Amino acid sequence: MAKAIFFLCLVASICSHFGFAFEPAPLQDFCVADFNSPGLNTLGISLTRIYYGPGGINPPHIHPRASEILTVTEGSLLVGFVTSVPDNRLITKVLQKGDVFVFPVGLVHFQRSVGNGYAAAWAALSSQNPGVITVANSVFGSNPSIPGEVLAKAFQVDKNIVELLQSKHLVAILAVLVYRVHVEVQRV
């Protein structure tokens, strides 16, 4: 009897260790080796340098697998994020050179240059594979397109406005990316 109890305790002890080894972010468990960038390789973080022209923006977007910490190195930026449901509250702040701001994982956030000149910042993300989903690209630039009736009802606007936004979407995205914001990923 004592041997049976000892054996059951041993099995329970071994099985309980498997339960404690669970990783809620399984994407951190695989290695994305980049032998050209040994500094941040497999550490589970990313670093990005962002340049903003006068009035330039980094449009509303989310990182589904990472929080972001932004440090302004030049100029001034209006930054903000929207809290989750039910509040959907906009949190904003104007940052100056040397200021730091944190965007929580998975929340819609943006940056806009508000000074008279150029602005620059470093963004550190808490994942080697943070992902990025730009709101305008997802909503108005999906392929195939989200039906106009769905978007018209969701945004409470006329279907013609939605179709206009969907037709102008690619031109607007290129203008923002090419002329206003230059993003350069730096892997230290």
Secondary structure, DSSP 8 states (H G I E B T S, - for coil): -HHHHHHHHHHHHHHHHHHHT--S-GGGGS----TT-TTTTTSS-EEEEEEE-TT-EEEEEE-TT--EEEEEEES-EEEEEE--TTT--EEEEEE-TT-EEEE-TT--EEEEE-SSS-EEEEEEESSSS---EEHHHHHHS-SS---HHHHHHHHTS-HHHHHHHHHHHHHHHHHIIIIIEEEEE---
